[in-house]
Amino acid sequence: QVQLVESGGGWVQPGGSLRLSCAAFGSILGIKVMGWYRQAPGKQRALVAALLRDGSTNYADDAKGRFTISRDNAKNTLYLQMNSLKSEDTAVYYCNAVNLNRERTWGQGTQVTVSS
C-alpha cells in the first residue's frame, strides 16, 4: 500500500510560481505512474501532469509550457513546478499514484490560490 503526502500549496499572485511536493511512503516500488490532478470549485477533478515509470511525461494543454513534473527518486518525492500562474489555476491539487495492479492512491490535497 502507498501513502502520499502533499505540501507546498498556498497563495500567490498572478504570474507567480509555486512548487508542490508529494512524498510517497510504503510500497513505492510497485508504482507505475504518478501524477498531479486538480479540482476547482464546481468542477471535476482533472489531470494536470503525469510521470510514467520510464520517465515520460504527459501534460494537460493548459499546463504545457508553464508546469513541470519531476521526481527525486532518492527522496521518493514527486514535484510540480508551476510558473506563470493564472487565476484559473486556483484549485485543490492532488497527488496520485497507480501501481502495477492498477490500484489508485490519492493524497489529501493541497490548496493553491492565485489572486491579486
C-alpha atoms as one frame of an Amber mdcrd trajectory, in Angstrom:
protein
   0.000   0.000   0.000   1.144   3.515  -0.832   0.637   6.693   1.169   1.006
  10.132  -0.382   1.532  13.409   1.473   1.364  16.704  -0.448   2.801  20.042
   0.558   3.698  23.373  -0.978   0.323  24.892  -1.725  -0.587  28.429  -0.779
  -1.469  31.844  -2.104   0.366  33.508  -4.950  -0.258  36.490  -7.194  -0.930
  36.024 -10.916   2.332  35.461 -12.742   3.957  33.935  -9.697   5.320  30.457
  -9.058   4.795  27.618  -6.626   6.319  24.179  -6.255   4.193  21.344  -4.952
   5.740  18.267  -3.367   4.328  14.786  -2.883   6.194  12.403  -0.604   5.463
   8.718  -1.173   5.637   6.077   1.545   5.054   2.347   1.617   5.088   0.021
  -1.397   6.587   2.565  -3.775   8.497   0.055  -5.895   5.198  -1.049  -7.403
   4.208   2.410  -8.618   3.700   2.595 -12.384   2.502   6.172 -12.814   2.431
   9.235 -10.600   0.641  12.442 -11.369  -0.963  15.651 -10.265  -4.667  16.370
 -10.580  -6.635  19.432  -9.591 -10.211  20.197  -8.704 -11.645  23.688  -8.808
 -14.945  24.545  -7.100 -17.859  23.188  -9.087 -15.621  21.303 -11.495 -14.495
  17.719 -11.877 -11.058  16.586 -10.862  -8.768  16.730 -13.896  -5.277  15.621
 -14.784  -2.601  18.301 -14.738   0.537  16.250 -15.372   1.705  12.647 -15.173
   5.098  10.984 -14.936   5.452   7.389 -16.033   7.911   4.868 -14.708  10.025
   5.148 -17.871  10.396   8.894 -17.319   7.964  10.019 -19.991   5.512  12.778
 -19.151   2.028  13.927 -20.099   0.600  17.384 -19.546  -2.832  18.914 -19.818
  -2.942  21.506 -22.593  -3.196  24.432 -20.199  -0.207  23.171 -18.204   2.175
  22.770 -21.138   4.975  25.300 -21.102   4.126  26.519 -17.599   4.220  23.450
 -15.359   6.937  20.829 -14.965   6.521  17.463 -13.276   9.602  15.758 -11.886
  10.692  13.328  -9.214  13.574  12.762  -6.849  13.963   9.012  -6.503  16.345
   9.342  -3.558  13.673  11.244  -1.621  10.693   9.291  -3.006   9.148  12.641
  -3.830   7.198  13.924  -6.814   7.183  17.629  -7.665   5.101  20.005  -9.698
   6.801  23.288 -10.540   4.161  25.804 -11.543   5.186  29.054 -13.233   3.215
  31.929 -14.758   0.259  31.067 -12.587  -3.179  32.345 -13.534  -6.338  32.822
 -11.506  -7.854  29.841 -13.300  -5.144  27.633 -11.788  -6.831  28.092  -8.412
  -7.843  24.634  -7.183  -7.092  21.863  -4.757  -4.184  19.893  -6.170  -3.982
  16.162  -5.534  -1.085  13.777  -5.917  -1.932  10.393  -7.399  -0.167   7.067
  -7.794  -1.164   3.991  -9.775   0.570   0.692  -9.120   1.144  -2.321 -11.322
  -2.197  -3.785 -10.149  -3.907  -0.568 -11.350  -4.749   0.376  -7.774  -5.007
   4.137  -7.362  -3.955   6.133  -4.310  -4.714   9.800  -3.631  -3.076  12.290
  -1.362  -5.077  14.563   0.905  -4.814  17.555  -1.430  -3.225  20.972  -1.116
  -4.923  24.279  -1.871  -3.449  26.617  -4.474  -4.958  30.097  -4.694  -3.912
  32.553  -7.403  -5.265  36.040  -6.903  -4.202  39.628  -6.599
